[in-house]
Amino acid sequence: MSPQTLTAPAKINLCLLLGGTRDDGRHELVTLFESVSLTDILTVSVTDADAVVCEGVPGPNLVADALAGLRAAGWAAPPLRVQIDKRIPIAAGMGGGSADAAALLRHASEWAPVAGIDVAAFAARLGADVPAALQPGVVLGTGAGEVLADVPTPPAHAILVLPQDFGLATADVYREADLLGLGRSRQELAAGAVALMAGATSGRLGVNDLQPAALSLRPEIADALAAARAAGAEHALVCGSGPTVIGLYPGADGLSRAQGAATRLRDRWPRAVAVTPV
């Protein structure tokens, strides 16, 4: 069997409302996930033993966890070697690891049947962002982000992405959010979910309750937020738990404006790029 190439789109959070801590240690969320055209590339080939190779990223990998979990559930695919070409910034709030694992799960049936395996439930056990990445697009995430619902497609827009030259651990950002007392009440979360389900994004896009925590840990993120706004972004916000900053450019000309902004800002943020929803 010839090697297969899989794409793993990054995600952004167009809106993220933070609630309290659940019994399992995760936080209640209401978030609007959107997949974008910045992708990791996975090359999968049949080999002698399962292996996941991701140059420059040492330590555990969610793709390896996905392979092991599928096999424990009875998946009878031949041994696979997964080579990951990382293009999504690491520890950046864009769900790169989750996207990679979801890409493997999405295509698992191409090597062996997955009948009898609840792939969605397995994805949720891997991580709260993995289920949203199984079917790229725009979805509302509640629970800890793993309970998904379809929502109206937001108006046309493009996105400026400003990766930082440092990372932030998701757990550290949530811990800081707790220290700062940023969580909303259940009633506020419920109202936010209802509004987003109805397509009422006005006033909510560009809201990220984790942003003050990310800024508390790395105040220099404020420079990128200010730069995105100065470059014409209608909304500028930290993406997920950060530290990546995104700027939203609505309208049919959004991509050209986001591309122009990325070009102008590349001297300060060399990996600046304009992307579109997928």
C-alpha positions in Angstrom: 0.0 0.0 0.0 1.3 3.4 -1.0 1.9 6.0 1.7 -1.2 8.2 2.3 -1.1 11.9 3.0 -3.6 13.4 5.5 -4.2 17.0 6.3 -4.9 18.2 9.9 -6.4 21.7 10.0 -5.7 24.0 12.9 -8.5 25.4 14.9 -9.3 28.8 16.2 -11.7 29.9 18.9 -13.9 32.6 17.5 -15.5 32.9 21.0 -14.5 31.2 24.3 -16.6 31.6 27.4 -15.1 30.1 30.6 -17.1 28.5 33.4 -16.2 26.7 36.6 -14.2 23.5 37.2 -15.9 20.2 36.8 -15.5 17.1 38.9 -13.0 15.7 36.3 -10.8 18.8 36.6 -11.8 20.2 33.3 -13.5 23.6 33.0 -17.0 24.2 31.6 -16.8 26.0 28.3 -18.9 27.5 25.6 -16.7 28.0 22.5 -17.1 28.4 18.8 -14.5 26.3 17.1 -13.5 27.0 13.5 -11.1 25.0 11.4 -8.7 27.0 9.2 -6.4 26.5 6.3 -3.2 26.2 8.4 -2.6 22.5 8.5 -0.2 19.8 9.7 0.6 17.1 7.1 0.7 13.4 8.1 2.3 10.8 5.9 1.1 7.4 6.9 2.7 4.2 5.6 2.6 0.5 6.4 5.7 -0.7 8.3 6.9 -3.4 10.7 5.8 -1.7 14.0 3.7 1.4 14.9 5.8 4.5 15.0 5.0 8.2 15.2 7.8 10.6 14.1 7.5 14.4 14.6 10.8 16.1 14.2 11.5 18.8 16.8 8.6 17.6 19.1 10.0 15.3 21.7 7.8 13.4 24.2 4.3 12.0 24.1 2.2 12.5 21.1 -1.6 12.3 20.8 -1.3 10.4 17.5 0.6 7.6 19.3 -2.2 7.6 21.9 -4.8 7.4 19.2 -3.0 4.4 17.6 -2.7 2.6 20.9 -6.3 3.3 21.8 -7.6 2.1 18.5 -5.7 -1.1 18.8 -6.8 -1.7 22.3 -10.4 -1.4 21.0 -9.8 -4.1 18.4 -8.8 -2.1 15.4 -6.9 -4.6 13.2 -4.9 -2.3 10.9 -1.4 -3.3 9.9 1.5 -1.5 11.8 1.7 2.1 10.7 4.4 4.7 10.6 3.1 8.3 10.9 5.4 11.1 9.9 4.1 14.5 11.0 5.2 17.7 9.3 4.4 20.4 11.8 3.1 23.6 10.4 0.7 24.5 13.2 2.6 26.3 15.9 3.3 24.2 19.0 1.8 25.0 22.4 0.1 27.9 20.7 -3.7 27.5 21.4 -4.4 26.2 17.9 -5.0 22.6 18.7 -2.3 21.1 16.5 -1.8 17.9 18.5 -5.6 17.4 18.6 -5.9 18.0 14.9 -3.2 15.4 14.2 -4.9 12.8 16.3 -8.3 13.6 14.8 -6.9 13.2 11.3 -5.7 9.7 12.0 -9.1 8.8 13.6 -11.0 10.4 10.7 -9.1 8.1 8.2 -8.7 5.0 10.4 -11.2 3.0 8.4 -9.0 3.2 5.3 -6.6 0.7 6.9 -9.2 -1.5 8.8 -12.9 -1.4 9.8 -13.8 0.7 12.8 -17.2 -0.9 13.2 -17.9 -1.3 16.9 -15.6 1.5 17.9 -17.2 4.7 19.1 -14.7 7.0 17.5 -16.3 10.2 18.8 -16.3 9.0 22.4 -12.7 7.8 22.0 -11.7 11.2 20.6 -13.2 12.9 23.7 -11.1 10.7 26.0 -8.0 11.8 24.1 -8.7 15.5 24.7 -11.5 18.0 24.7 -10.4 19.6 21.4 -10.2 16.3 19.5 -13.9 15.8 18.8 -14.3 19.2 17.1 -11.4 18.3 14.8 -13.0 15.1 13.6 -15.1 16.9 11.1 -13.4 20.2 10.2 -15.8 23.2 10.0 -17.5 25.5 12.5 -19.2 23.9 15.6 -20.3 25.0 19.0 -18.5 23.2 21.8 -20.0 22.9 25.3 -19.2 20.7 28.3 -15.4 20.9 28.3 -15.5 21.6 24.6 -16.3 18.0 23.6 -20.1 18.3 23.3 -20.7 19.5 19.8 -23.6 21.1 18.0 -24.0 22.6 14.5 -24.3 26.4 14.3 -25.1 28.8 11.5 -22.0 29.6 9.4 -20.5 33.0 10.4 -20.4 35.7 7.8 -17.4 35.5 5.4 -14.1 36.4 6.9 -10.4 35.7 6.9 -8.0 35.4 9.8 -4.6 36.9 10.5 -2.4 34.5 12.6 0.5 35.9 14.6 2.4 33.0 16.2 4.7 34.0 19.1 8.3 32.8 19.6 7.3 31.1 22.9 4.6 28.7 24.0 2.1 28.5 26.8 1.0 25.3 28.6 -2.8 25.0 28.5 -2.9 23.9 32.1 -0.9 26.9 33.3 -3.3 29.3 31.6 -6.4 27.6 33.1 -4.7 27.7 36.5 -4.0 31.4 36.1 -7.6 32.0 35.0 -8.8 30.3 38.3 -6.5 32.5 40.3 -7.9 35.6 38.6 -11.5 34.5 39.1 -12.4 34.6 35.5 -15.1 31.9 35.3 -18.7 32.8 34.4 -21.8 31.5 36.1 -23.7 28.6 34.6 -26.5 31.0 33.7 -24.1 33.2 31.7 -22.7 30.1 29.9 -26.2 28.9 29.0 -27.2 32.3 27.7 -24.0 32.4 25.6 -24.6 29.0 24.1 -28.2 29.9 23.2 -27.1 33.1 21.5 -24.4 31.3 19.5 -26.7 28.5 18.5 -29.1 31.1 17.1 -26.3 32.7 15.1 -26.2 35.8 17.3 -22.4 36.2 16.9 -22.6 40.0 17.0 -20.8 41.2 20.2 -19.5 37.7 20.9 -16.9 37.1 18.2 -13.6 38.2 19.6 -14.5 37.3 23.2 -12.0 35.0 24.9 -12.3 34.7 28.7 -8.8 33.0 28.8 -7.1 36.1 27.3 -6.5 37.9 30.6 -4.9 34.8 32.0 -2.6 34.5 29.0 -1.7 38.2 29.3 -1.0 37.8 33.0 1.5 35.0 32.2 3.0 36.7 29.1 2.3 40.4 29.0 4.1 40.8 25.7 1.1 39.2 24.0 -0.4 42.7 24.3 2.0 43.9 21.6 0.6 41.5 19.0 -3.0 42.3 19.9 -2.3 46.0 19.4 -0.5 45.3 16.2 -3.4 43.2 14.8 -5.9 46.0 15.6 -3.6 48.6 14.1 -3.4 46.4 10.9 -7.1 46.6 10.4 -8.5 43.6 12.3 -12.1 44.1 13.4 -11.4 41.8 16.3 -8.1 40.8 17.8 -7.8 38.1 20.4 -5.7 35.4 21.9 -6.5 32.1 20.3 -7.6 29.5 22.8 -5.2 29.3 25.7 -2.6 31.2 23.6 -0.1 32.6 23.0 -1.0 32.9 19.3 -2.9 36.1 18.4 -5.5 36.1 15.7 -7.2 39.0 13.9 -10.6 38.7 12.2 -11.1 40.4 8.8 -14.8 40.2 7.7 -16.1 40.6 4.2 -15.4 39.4 0.7 -12.1 41.3 0.7 -11.1 39.9 4.1 -8.4 37.6 2.8 -6.6 40.3 0.8 -6.7 42.6 3.8 -5.4 39.8 6.1 -2.7 39.0 3.7 -1.6 42.6 3.6 -1.5 42.7 7.3 0.6 39.6 7.5 3.1 41.0 5.0 3.4 44.2 7.0 3.8 42.5 10.3 6.3 39.8 9.3 9.3 41.8 10.3 8.2 41.5 13.9 6.3 38.2 13.7 8.2 36.1 11.1 5.5 33.4 11.0 2.6 35.7 10.4 0.2 34.3 7.9 -3.4 34.9 6.6 -5.7 31.9 6.6 -9.3 31.1 5.7 -12.0 28.9 7.2 -12.2 25.3 5.9 
